[in-house]
Amino acid sequence: MKRVLSLYVVAALAFIPVFAGIAVAADAAKGQGIYMNFCAPCHATGAAGAPKTGDKTVWAPRLKNGEKVLVERAIKGYQGKSGFMPARGGNSALSDAEVTDAVAYMVAQSR
């Protein structure tokens, strides 16, 4: 029985996609809490040129780049024409997954 079970596990794992670099699975619900605690000081007010969450006009050109680009810029930091995004929102303790979830929340609010 153990051998059969382990074969099923190995077979199932073979179908899980592996992504190098940035996590792509996001959870906007988890992201809301991260956003409220770490992102809102800039993204709710527009501080440092941050696009305000929910402002569809300001977010539209950013969304054209795709969520993967937004996540990469949020993790690594980015200097744009109208503002600056510090790496991980200035909080190096945030994991890639937490940043990804926060981005997913902002994107969902800004479409």
N, C-alpha and C positions, 0 to 999 in steps of 0.2 A: 504493500500500500504506500509506504514512504517513497519508494522509487517512482511509482506512477505519479504521485502528487508532485514530487520534485520536477518531473518532466513537464507537467502542466505549468508549474511556476516558471521554469526556464522558457517554455514556449510563449507564455504570456509576456514575459519581460522582453522578449525579442521584438514585440510589437510596440513597445513604448518608445516614442521618438526621443532622441537625444539632441539637445541643442547646445551648441558651444556659446559661451558668453552669457548673454542676458536671458533671464527667465522670460518665457512668453505666456505662461498661464497666469492670469490675473484674477483677483477677486475684488470687485468694486465695493462690496459690502465691508470687507476688512479695510479697504482703502479709505473709507469714510473716516474712521477713527484716526488713522495715521494723518490724513489730511487735516482734520480738526486740530490735532495736537502739534503738527509740525509744518504744514504747508499753508494753512489759512492766514497766518500773519502777513504773508506776502501776496498770496493768490486771492484772498478775499478783499484786499485793499488796493492792490496794484503797486505795492511798494517795490522799489528797484526795477520798475518796468515790467513786473510779472503780469501775465495775462490774467485778468480776473476770471475766476471759475464761474461758468454760466454765461459769459459774454460770447455768444455764438459768432459775432462778427470778428472779434479779435482771435478766436480760436480757429476759425475756418481755414486760414492758410497753414496753420500749424498742423491741423488734422490731415491736410493733404499729404504731408510727409509720412504719415502713418504712425501708429502707436509705438511700433518698435523704435523708431527714431526718437520719439518723445521720451521713451523710457531710457534709451541710451544717453540722451542729453541730460536727463534728470539724475542719472547715476554718475556720469562723468563730469557734469557741469557744462555750461554753454554760455558763450557771449553772443548775444543777438544784436540786431540793429537798434532795438528799443529797450533792451534790458539785459540783465545778467542772471543766470541760474547757477547758483553754487552747487558743486557736487553734493548729491544726497540732501539738497536743501540746507546745506551747512551742518548737517547732523551725521557725522561719520559712523554713528552707531546703527543707523538704519540699514537693513539688509537689502539686497537686490530685490527680493520678493516684496518687501514692504514698500519700497519705492515704486515698484511695478504696480502694486495694488492701489497706491495713492494716485498714480497716473491714470489708471483705469477709472477710478472714481471721478477725477476731474474731467476726463474725456466724456464719460457718461453724462455728466452735468452740463457739458459745453457743446454737445452736438445739436 
